[in-house]
Amino acid sequence: MNIESIIYNIAVWSLPVLFAITVHEVAHGWVANKLGDSTAKMLGRLTLNPFKHIDPIGTVVVPLAMVLLQTGFVFGWAKPVPVNMNKLNSPRKDMAIVAIAGPLSNLVMAIFWVFVFKLGNSVITDPNIAKGIMAMGQAGILINLILFVFNLLPIPPLDGSRVLSGFLPKSLSDVMDKIEPYGLFIVIGLLYFGVLNSILTPTLNFFMNTIGSIFF
């Protein structure tokens, strides 16, 4: 990959990645605030300023490495917004609502990037600018759908596990809490053995095709 290609890919992916993970975390904090926990608000995390949410590894190193390695897609994460479950009005139920707010925000963002793509495809007349806008739109759709699907997996500490926990009996919910410290290793294992890919790929394709059939 030459330097021009590297710069182009970084330019295309930077904004979509930054705002995908920023909006995801803000959504958690905003909903938590509405449901009684103002922790994120007091810490200044209810802002779309990406610098308030950047995790050096998840926001910079991992996405940049994936761009440079030409993986075809980019993944990343931000510093988690703190949520004090005990301050929520109805802790278990509200925690499930707070958890699902992040992935749903990514689904909304994916649709936003559809219109960015359409802007480049049909409104902007300069071919070079149009090409860049369309590429950025495609990147935004992809990164947000990846975050949407991945985070809904019911594996602690992903959002899907917290959503599921809100509907499980307390005894099973406690079991999931005990699994959480090992969640990263579970995800890595599923990835290594190809299980994660077999789950994510068809689900991601389903949502890509659905958005394509609705908006294109």
Backbone as CSV, one residue per row, in Angstrom:
resi,resn,N_x,N_y,N_z,CA_x,CA_y,CA_z,C_x,C_y,C_z
1,MET,0.853,-1.187,0.000,0.000,0.000,0.000,0.892,1.241,0.000
2,ASN,0.696,2.141,-0.982,1.505,3.349,-1.037,0.960,4.402,-0.080
3,ILE,1.750,5.461,0.110,1.407,6.473,1.101,0.097,7.183,0.766
4,GLU,-0.153,7.398,-0.541,-1.390,8.062,-0.941,-2.602,7.213,-0.559
5,SER,-2.484,5.908,-0.758,-3.580,5.005,-0.415,-3.814,4.959,1.087
6,ILE,-2.723,4.984,1.854,-2.840,4.980,3.312,-3.571,6.231,3.790
7,ILE,-3.156,7.383,3.284,-3.780,8.654,3.675,-5.250,8.669,3.287
8,TYR,-5.549,8.162,2.086,-6.939,8.126,1.606,-7.805,7.268,2.526
9,ASN,-7.318,6.072,2.888,-8.094,5.172,3.736,-8.301,5.736,5.135
10,ILE,-7.262,6.382,5.661,-7.397,7.004,6.977,-8.439,8.120,6.924
11,ALA,-8.392,8.926,5.859,-9.345,10.024,5.699,-10.775,9.502,5.577
12,VAL,-10.939,8.399,4.865,-12.269,7.829,4.647,-12.851,7.243,5.930
13,TRP,-12.014,6.554,6.706,-12.521,5.818,7.859,-12.532,6.614,9.167
14,SER,-11.739,7.680,9.269,-11.579,8.367,10.555,-12.895,8.869,11.140
15,LEU,-13.629,9.681,10.383,-14.883,10.237,10.905,-15.918,9.157,11.196
16,PRO,-16.156,8.214,10.282,-17.132,7.161,10.592,-16.804,6.384,11.859
17,VAL,-15.535,6.024,12.043,-15.156,5.258,13.238,-15.320,6.106,14.495
18,LEU,-14.802,7.336,14.468,-14.868,8.203,15.643,-16.303,8.436,16.091
19,PHE,-17.172,8.743,15.136,-18.539,9.068,15.521,-19.381,7.827,15.790
20,ALA,-19.031,6.692,15.196,-19.752,5.448,15.507,-19.579,5.085,16.974
21,ILE,-18.341,5.138,17.449,-18.099,4.747,18.837,-18.481,5.853,19.820
22,THR,-18.371,7.111,19.379,-18.760,8.230,20.247,-20.256,8.237,20.485
23,VAL,-21.023,8.164,19.407,-22.488,8.175,19.535,-22.961,6.965,20.331
24,HIS,-22.305,5.820,20.132,-22.648,4.603,20.876,-22.550,4.841,22.379
25,GLU,-21.439,5.411,22.827,-21.243,5.640,24.255,-22.150,6.738,24.788
26,VAL,-22.327,7.801,24.016,-23.213,8.884,24.443,-24.642,8.369,24.611
27,ALA,-25.058,7.471,23.719,-26.409,6.906,23.808,-26.602,6.176,25.135
28,HIS,-25.589,5.395,25.536,-25.671,4.720,26.841,-25.855,5.747,27.959
29,GLY,-24.996,6.759,27.971,-25.025,7.746,29.044,-26.287,8.589,29.049
30,TRP,-26.768,8.952,27.860,-27.972,9.797,27.750,-29.189,9.056,28.282
31,VAL,-29.325,7.788,27.888,-30.469,6.998,28.357,-30.359,6.744,29.857
32,ALA,-29.146,6.451,30.337,-28.957,6.252,31.777,-29.373,7.504,32.557
33,ASN,-29.016,8.673,32.041,-29.378,9.933,32.686,-30.889,10.102,32.748
34,LYS,-31.569,9.731,31.670,-33.022,9.829,31.631,-33.681,8.863,32.612
35,LEU,-32.975,7.765,32.916,-33.542,6.733,33.786,-33.049,6.830,35.227
36,GLY,-32.356,7.935,35.550,-32.032,8.188,36.946,-30.568,8.232,37.314
37,ASP,-29.684,7.803,36.412,-28.255,7.805,36.738,-27.544,8.922,35.979
38,SER,-27.127,9.940,36.693,-26.494,11.108,36.062,-24.971,11.023,36.075
39,THR,-24.403,9.828,36.337,-22.950,9.679,36.444,-22.235,10.178,35.197
40,ALA,-22.662,9.713,34.038,-22.020,10.104,32.781,-22.126,11.607,32.553
41,LYS,-23.270,12.178,32.895,-23.464,13.620,32.730,-22.510,14.397,33.620
42,MET,-22.364,13.977,34.867,-21.489,14.674,35.812,-20.020,14.581,35.395
43,LEU,-19.666,13.503,34.699,-18.286,13.316,34.255,-18.029,13.951,32.879
44,GLY,-19.030,14.648,32.335,-18.854,15.321,31.054,-18.824,14.391,29.857
45,ARG,-19.449,13.209,29.989,-19.408,12.237,28.910,-20.613,12.314,27.968
46,LEU,-21.553,13.193,28.260,-22.698,13.340,27.361,-22.387,14.397,26.313
47,THR,-21.346,14.159,25.569,-20.902,15.095,24.544,-20.486,14.334,23.304
48,LEU,-20.676,14.954,22.140,-20.257,14.335,20.886,-18.808,14.666,20.548
49,ASN,-18.115,15.293,21.483,-16.690,15.549,21.301,-15.941,14.216,21.432
50,PRO,-15.391,13.681,20.325,-14.755,12.352,20.376,-13.614,12.255,21.381
51,PHE,-12.934,13.373,21.642,-11.770,13.340,22.528,-12.149,12.994,23.973
52,LYS,-13.430,13.161,24.322,-13.892,12.798,25.653,-14.079,11.283,25.793
53,HIS,-14.083,10.587,24.662,-14.416,9.164,24.678,-13.285,8.273,24.147
54,ILE,-12.209,8.870,23.664,-11.159,8.090,23.003,-10.461,7.125,23.960
55,ASP,-10.348,5.898,23.516,-9.508,4.901,24.160,-8.290,4.718,23.248
56,PRO,-7.077,4.936,23.750,-5.899,4.909,22.863,-5.786,3.633,22.016
57,ILE,-6.124,2.496,22.608,-6.026,1.229,21.867,-7.231,1.042,20.952
58,GLY,-8.416,1.089,21.538,-9.626,0.766,20.781,-10.038,1.809,19.769
59,THR,-9.703,3.081,20.027,-10.128,4.150,19.129,-9.055,4.516,18.105
60,VAL,-7.801,4.253,18.444,-6.707,4.673,17.561,-5.924,3.485,16.998
61,VAL,-5.316,2.698,17.872,-4.386,1.656,17.426,-5.078,0.567,16.611
62,VAL,-6.163,0.002,17.155,-6.836,-1.109,16.465,-7.435,-0.671,15.119
63,PRO,-8.232,0.414,15.061,-8.761,0.821,13.756,-7.670,1.176,12.747
64,LEU,-6.612,1.869,13.213,-5.535,2.249,12.305,-4.829,1.011,11.758
65,ALA,-4.601,0.032,12.622,-3.948,-1.208,12.182,-4.802,-1.925,11.142
66,MET,-6.104,-1.919,11.337,-6.996,-2.607,10.396,-7.031,-1.896,9.047
67,VAL,-6.936,-0.568,9.087,-6.864,0.189,7.830,-5.565,-0.133,7.095
68,LEU,-4.462,-0.125,7.820,-3.161,-0.367,7.201,-3.031,-1.797,6.692
69,LEU,-3.688,-2.733,7.368,-3.636,-4.134,6.957,-4.658,-4.465,5.872
70,GLN,-5.462,-3.470,5.503,-6.463,-3.631,4.443,-7.373,-4.828,4.717
71,THR,-7.961,-4.844,5.909,-8.839,-5.942,6.276,-10.190,-5.898,5.563
72,GLY,-10.518,-4.756,4.956,-11.802,-4.629,4.275,-12.877,-4.023,5.160
73,PHE,-12.645,-4.017,6.460,-13.548,-3.353,7.388,-12.730,-2.892,8.589
74,VAL,-13.325,-2.049,9.404,-12.626,-1.495,10.560,-13.501,-1.695,11.791
75,PHE,-12.849,-1.961,12.906,-13.566,-2.148,14.161,-12.859,-1.350,15.245
76,GLY,-13.585,-0.938,16.265,-12.963,-0.196,17.350,-13.917,-0.022,18.507
77,TRP,-13.433,0.629,19.561,-14.271,0.898,20.720,-13.765,2.140,21.432
78,ALA,-14.612,2.697,22.290,-14.251,3.887,23.059,-14.206,3.521,24.536
79,LYS,-13.826,4.491,25.373,-13.896,4.280,26.815,-15.365,4.100,27.199
80,PRO,-15.696,3.034,27.915,-17.095,2.834,28.303,-17.605,3.993,29.163
81,VAL,-18.826,4.400,28.889,-19.461,5.405,29.731,-19.875,4.734,31.039
82,PRO,-19.482,5.295,32.175,-19.835,4.666,33.464,-21.327,4.762,33.748
83,VAL,-21.894,3.647,34.157,-23.306,3.604,34.538,-23.401,2.963,35.909
84,ASN,-24.006,3.675,36.851,-24.226,3.149,38.202,-25.615,2.516,38.238
85,MET,-25.630,1.205,38.141,-26.890,0.467,38.056,-27.793,0.756,39.254
86,ASN,-27.201,0.973,40.425,-27.988,1.181,41.642,-28.745,2.512,41.647
87,LYS,-28.332,3.431,40.772,-29.015,4.721,40.711,-30.181,4.721,39.720
88,LEU,-30.291,3.676,38.928,-31.379,3.592,37.958,-32.699,3.370,38.677
89,ASN,-33.778,3.855,38.085,-35.095,3.752,38.723,-35.505,2.303,38.949
90,SER,-35.288,1.468,37.936,-35.580,0.032,38.040,-34.339,-0.692,37.526
91,PRO,-33.373,-0.959,38.412,-32.014,-1.340,38.006,-31.892,-2.386,36.900
92,ARG,-32.501,-3.556,37.035,-32.283,-4.614,36.053,-32.950,-4.287,34.722
93,LYS,-34.191,-3.827,34.773,-34.909,-3.499,33.537,-34.270,-2.293,32.853
94,ASP,-33.965,-1.262,33.627,-33.395,-0.050,33.050,-31.996,-0.290,32.493
95,MET,-31.231,-1.181,33.138,-29.894,-1.485,32.634,-29.981,-2.124,31.252
96,ALA,-31.001,-2.935,31.027,-31.207,-3.540,29.707,-31.511,-2.456,28.667
97,ILE,-32.296,-1.458,29.074,-32.630,-0.359,28.154,-31.395,0.478,27.856
98,VAL,-30.603,0.756,28.889,-29.351,1.505,28.701,-28.421,0.748,27.762
99,ALA,-28.334,-0.565,27.950,-27.436,-1.389,27.130,-27.823,-1.390,25.667
100,ILE,-29.117,-1.534,25.379,-29.529,-1.644,23.976,-29.470,-0.295,23.264
101,ALA,-29.422,0.803,24.037,-29.366,2.138,23.425,-28.123,2.307,22.553
102,GLY,-26.992,1.718,22.974,-25.754,1.852,22.195,-25.858,1.226,20.818
103,PRO,-26.179,-0.078,20.722,-26.325,-0.703,19.403,-27.402,-0.037,18.534
104,LEU,-28.516,0.350,19.150,-29.567,0.993,18.353,-29.090,2.319,17.778
105,SER,-28.235,3.021,18.524,-27.698,4.282,18.001,-26.833,4.014,16.767
106,ASN,-26.136,2.873,16.755,-25.332,2.518,15.589,-26.209,2.188,14.380
107,LEU,-27.351,1.578,14.631,-28.281,1.302,13.526,-28.789,2.612,12.930
108,VAL,-29.115,3.566,13.786,-29.549,4.884,13.309,-28.420,5.576,12.547
109,MET,-27.200,5.476,13.058,-26.055,6.084,12.387,-25.800,5.441,11.021
110,ALA,-26.018,4.143,10.909,-25.846,3.473,9.624,-26.783,4.081,8.587
111,ILE,-28.010,4.357,9.010,-28.981,4.968,8.102,-28.568,6.394,7.753
112,PHE,-28.012,7.124,8.729,-27.494,8.466,8.453,-26.434,8.421,7.345
113,TRP,-25.524,7.434,7.423,-24.459,7.344,6.437,-24.975,6.910,5.068
114,VAL,-26.146,6.289,5.033,-26.777,5.994,3.739,-27.024,7.298,2.985
115,PHE,-27.515,8.307,3.713,-27.818,9.586,3.071,-26.540,10.353,2.714
116,VAL,-25.482,10.129,3.497,-24.194,10.713,3.110,-23.736,10.103,1.787
117,PHE,-23.876,8.790,1.664,-23.521,8.108,0.413,-24.352,8.658,-0.740
118,LYS,-25.651,8.817,-0.509,-26.532,9.329,-1.558,-26.148,10.758,-1.953
119,LEU,-25.679,11.534,-0.979,-25.230,12.901,-1.252,-24.084,12.881,-2.265
120,GLY,-23.124,11.994,-2.043,-22.006,11.885,-2.971,-22.406,11.302,-4.302
121,ASN,-23.386,10.422,-4.276,-23.780,9.706,-5.491,-24.640,10.525,-6.431
122,SER,-25.441,11.438,-5.874,-26.417,12.108,-6.733,-26.449,13.626,-6.636
123,VAL,-25.781,14.216,-5.643,-25.856,15.669,-5.446,-24.547,16.355,-5.813
124,ILE,-23.446,15.833,-5.301,-22.142,16.470,-5.541,-21.671,16.174,-6.957
125,THR,-21.301,17.216,-7.667,-20.959,17.068,-9.079,-19.472,16.832,-9.323
126,ASP,-18.619,17.305,-8.429,-17.185,17.071,-8.588,-16.887,15.593,-8.368
127,PRO,-16.372,14.891,-9.376,-16.199,13.433,-9.263,-15.245,13.005,-8.153
128,ASN,-14.193,13.764,-7.900,-13.231,13.405,-6.863,-13.837,13.536,-5.461
129,ILE,-14.549,14.657,-5.253,-15.210,14.857,-3.961,-16.315,13.824,-3.783
130,ALA,-17.075,13.588,-4.845,-18.163,12.615,-4.787,-17.651,11.223,-4.437
131,LYS,-16.516,10.860,-5.018,-15.930,9.548,-4.732,-15.573,9.421,-3.250
132,GLY,-14.973,10.468,-2.686,-14.588,10.444,-1.279,-15.797,10.385,-0.359
133,ILE,-16.831,11.173,-0.671,-18.043,11.181,0.142,-18.733,9.825,0.097
134,MET,-18.787,9.219,-1.084,-19.415,7.900,-1.219,-18.628,6.839,-0.446
135,ALA,-17.313,6.905,-0.507,-16.486,5.944,0.224,-16.681,6.106,1.728
136,MET,-16.777,7.363,2.176,-16.993,7.616,3.591,-18.372,7.119,4.016
137,GLY,-19.358,7.313,3.154,-20.707,6.813,3.436,-20.725,5.298,3.569
138,GLN,-20.034,4.620,2.666,-19.955,3.158,2.737,-19.258,2.705,4.019
139,ALA,-18.176,3.407,4.373,-17.452,3.074,5.603,-18.348,3.274,6.824
140,GLY,-19.119,4.363,6.827,-20.015,4.639,7.947,-21.099,3.589,8.097
141,ILE,-21.653,3.165,6.975,-22.679,2.106,7.022,-22.077,0.829,7.603
142,LEU,-20.898,0.452,7.110,-20.283,-0.808,7.510,-19.872,-0.819,8.984
143,ILE,-19.150,0.212,9.431,-18.675,0.217,10.812,-19.840,0.233,11.793
144,ASN,-20.894,0.967,11.473,-22.030,1.034,12.389,-22.823,-0.267,12.424
145,LEU,-22.959,-0.934,11.290,-23.649,-2.218,11.300,-22.822,-3.279,12.015
146,ILE,-21.501,-3.218,11.867,-20.644,-4.153,12.594,-20.807,-3.956,14.104
147,LEU,-20.769,-2.703,14.551,-20.924,-2.427,15.980,-22.318,-2.823,16.466
148,PHE,-23.326,-2.594,15.642,-24.700,-2.963,15.995,-24.823,-4.464,16.218
149,VAL,-24.364,-5.240,15.248,-24.494,-6.698,15.316,-23.594,-7.283,16.403
150,PHE,-22.329,-6.859,16.412,-21.368,-7.421,17.369,-21.786,-7.171,18.807
151,ASN,-22.206,-5.945,19.103,-22.535,-5.602,20.481,-23.811,-6.262,20.984
152,LEU,-24.629,-6.788,20.081,-25.847,-7.472,20.517,-25.603,-8.942,20.836
153,LEU,-24.381,-9.436,20.634,-24.079,-10.808,21.031,-24.244,-10.953,22.548
154,PRO,-24.904,-12.006,23.004,-25.154,-12.152,24.454,-23.954,-12.707,25.216
155,ILE,-22.801,-12.075,25.014,-21.570,-12.499,25.681,-21.102,-11.357,26.579
156,PRO,-21.006,-11.577,27.887,-20.497,-10.511,28.763,-19.087,-10.112,28.342
157,PRO,-18.739,-8.826,28.347,-19.543,-7.687,28.805,-20.229,-6.938,27.668
158,LEU,-20.468,-7.578,26.538,-21.105,-6.902,25.416,-22.535,-6.496,25.793
159,ASP,-23.059,-5.510,25.082,-24.376,-4.971,25.415,-25.464,-6.034,25.374
160,GLY,-25.338,-6.970,24.452,-26.360,-8.009,24.331,-26.524,-8.816,25.602
161,SER,-25.426,-9.028,26.321,-25.512,-9.793,27.570,-26.276,-9.010,28.630
162,ARG,-26.121,-7.692,28.634,-26.818,-6.869,29.621,-28.312,-6.778,29.291
163,VAL,-28.614,-6.771,27.986,-30.018,-6.794,27.582,-30.650,-8.113,28.023
164,LEU,-29.982,-9.220,27.714,-30.495,-10.540,28.092,-30.625,-10.673,29.604
165,SER,-29.658,-10.146,30.322,-29.651,-10.248,31.779,-30.877,-9.586,32.402
166,GLY,-31.367,-8.543,31.748,-32.538,-7.837,32.265,-33.807,-8.659,32.215
167,PHE,-33.798,-9.738,31.423,-34.996,-10.566,31.286,-34.825,-11.947,31.911
168,LEU,-33.628,-12.241,32.398,-33.367,-13.546,33.007,-33.713,-13.531,34.497
169,PRO,-34.001,-14.702,35.066,-34.119,-14.773,36.533,-32.809,-14.315,37.173
170,LYS,-32.889,-13.776,38.376,-31.696,-13.207,39.008,-30.572,-14.237,39.149
171,SER,-30.921,-15.497,39.385,-29.883,-16.517,39.544,-29.061,-16.671,38.267
172,LEU,-29.728,-16.647,37.101,-29.012,-16.754,35.826,-28.273,-15.462,35.505
173,SER,-28.867,-14.335,35.888,-28.211,-13.044,35.674,-26.905,-12.977,36.474
174,ASP,-26.924,-13.538,37.688,-25.718,-13.558,38.512,-24.631,-14.424,37.879
175,VAL,-25.040,-15.509,37.222,-24.082,-16.376,36.527,-23.387,-15.604,35.412
176,MET,-24.166,-14.804,34.663,-23.591,-14.001,33.583,-22.601,-12.979,34.141
177,ASP,-22.916,-12.430,35.307,-21.998,-11.469,35.937,-20.664,-12.133,36.284
178,LYS,-20.726,-13.401,36.696,-19.508,-14.125,37.042,-18.676,-14.471,35.806
179,ILE,-19.349,-14.600,34.661,-18.655,-14.923,33.411,-17.946,-13.705,32.838
180,GLU,-18.437,-12.507,33.177,-17.965,-11.270,32.541,-16.452,-11.101,32.507
181,PRO,-15.701,-11.414,33.594,-14.238,-11.238,33.526,-13.565,-12.080,32.446
182,TYR,-14.249,-13.125,31.984,-13.673,-14.016,30.978,-14.252,-13.768,29.582
183,GLY,-15.097,-12.722,29.490,-15.789,-12.464,28.235,-14.865,-12.241,27.054
184,LEU,-13.795,-11.482,27.269,-12.856,-11.203,26.177,-12.233,-12.488,25.654
185,PHE,-11.894,-13.383,26.557,-11.288,-14.651,26.144,-12.302,-15.520,25.384
186,ILE,-13.555,-15.429,25.793,-14.606,-16.168,25.082,-14.740,-15.651,23.653
187,VAL,-14.744,-14.326,23.520,-14.857,-13.715,22.187,-13.670,-14.111,21.312
188,ILE,-12.454,-14.051,21.880,-11.253,-14.423,21.128,-11.319,-15.888,20.702
189,GLY,-11.787,-16.753,21.605,-11.918,-18.170,21.282,-12.918,-18.414,20.170
190,LEU,-14.057,-17.761,20.246,-15.071,-17.903,19.202,-14.554,-17.386,17.862
191,LEU,-13.770,-16.320,17.918,-13.173,-15.768,16.705,-12.154,-16.735,16.118
192,TYR,-11.313,-17.309,16.974,-10.259,-18.225,16.523,-10.850,-19.471,15.856
193,PHE,-11.917,-20.006,16.416,-12.505,-21.232,15.889,-13.535,-20.980,14.787
194,GLY,-13.698,-19.712,14.391,-14.575,-19.396,13.270,-16.047,-19.306,13.619
195,VAL,-16.373,-19.509,14.904,-17.778,-19.472,15.306,-18.338,-18.061,15.182
196,LEU,-17.544,-17.087,15.614,-17.986,-15.695,15.584,-18.268,-15.247,14.160
197,ASN,-17.390,-15.610,13.250,-17.565,-15.221,11.856,-18.822,-15.837,11.263
198,SER,-19.104,-17.095,11.629,-20.284,-17.772,11.084,-21.579,-17.152,11.606
199,ILE,-21.504,-16.475,12.757,-22.672,-15.786,13.309,-22.792,-14.378,12.750
200,LEU,-21.676,-13.659,12.752,-21.699,-12.250,12.371,-21.945,-12.033,10.887
201,THR,-21.280,-12.840,10.036,-21.345,-12.596,8.594,-22.765,-12.658,8.036
202,PRO,-23.529,-13.739,8.276,-24.892,-13.755,7.729,-25.795,-12.687,8.334
203,THR,-25.588,-12.390,9.625,-26.410,-11.352,10.268,-26.094,-9.992,9.680
204,LEU,-24.803,-9.725,9.500,-24.380,-8.461,8.904,-24.900,-8.342,7.478
205,ASN,-24.802,-9.410,6.715,-25.305,-9.414,5.336,-26.806,-9.157,5.293
206,PHE,-27.527,-9.719,6.272,-28.977,-9.509,6.326,-29.296,-8.027,6.469
207,PHE,-28.632,-7.360,7.388,-28.905,-5.942,7.607,-28.406,-5.080,6.448
208,MET,-27.291,-5.460,5.849,-26.804,-4.736,4.670,-27.821,-4.838,3.540
209,ASN,-28.324,-6.050,3.317,-29.300,-6.259,2.247,-30.622,-5.556,2.546
210,THR,-31.006,-5.555,3.822,-32.257,-4.890,4.210,-32.167,-3.394,3.974
211,ILE,-31.056,-2.790,4.411,-30.865,-1.353,4.198,-30.784,-1.059,2.705
212,GLY,-30.116,-1.928,1.967,-30.011,-1.743,0.517,-31.368,-1.775,-0.169
213,SER,-32.228,-2.715,0.263,-33.542,-2.844,-0.375,-34.471,-1.690,-0.030
214,ILE,-34.254,-1.083,1.154,-35.117,0.030,1.586,-34.672,1.357,0.978
215,PHE,-33.377,1.602,0.931,-32.883,2.933,0.574,-32.271,3.038,-0.812
216,PHE,-32.036,1.908,-1.482,-31.389,2.001,-2.781,-32.261,1.369,-3.873
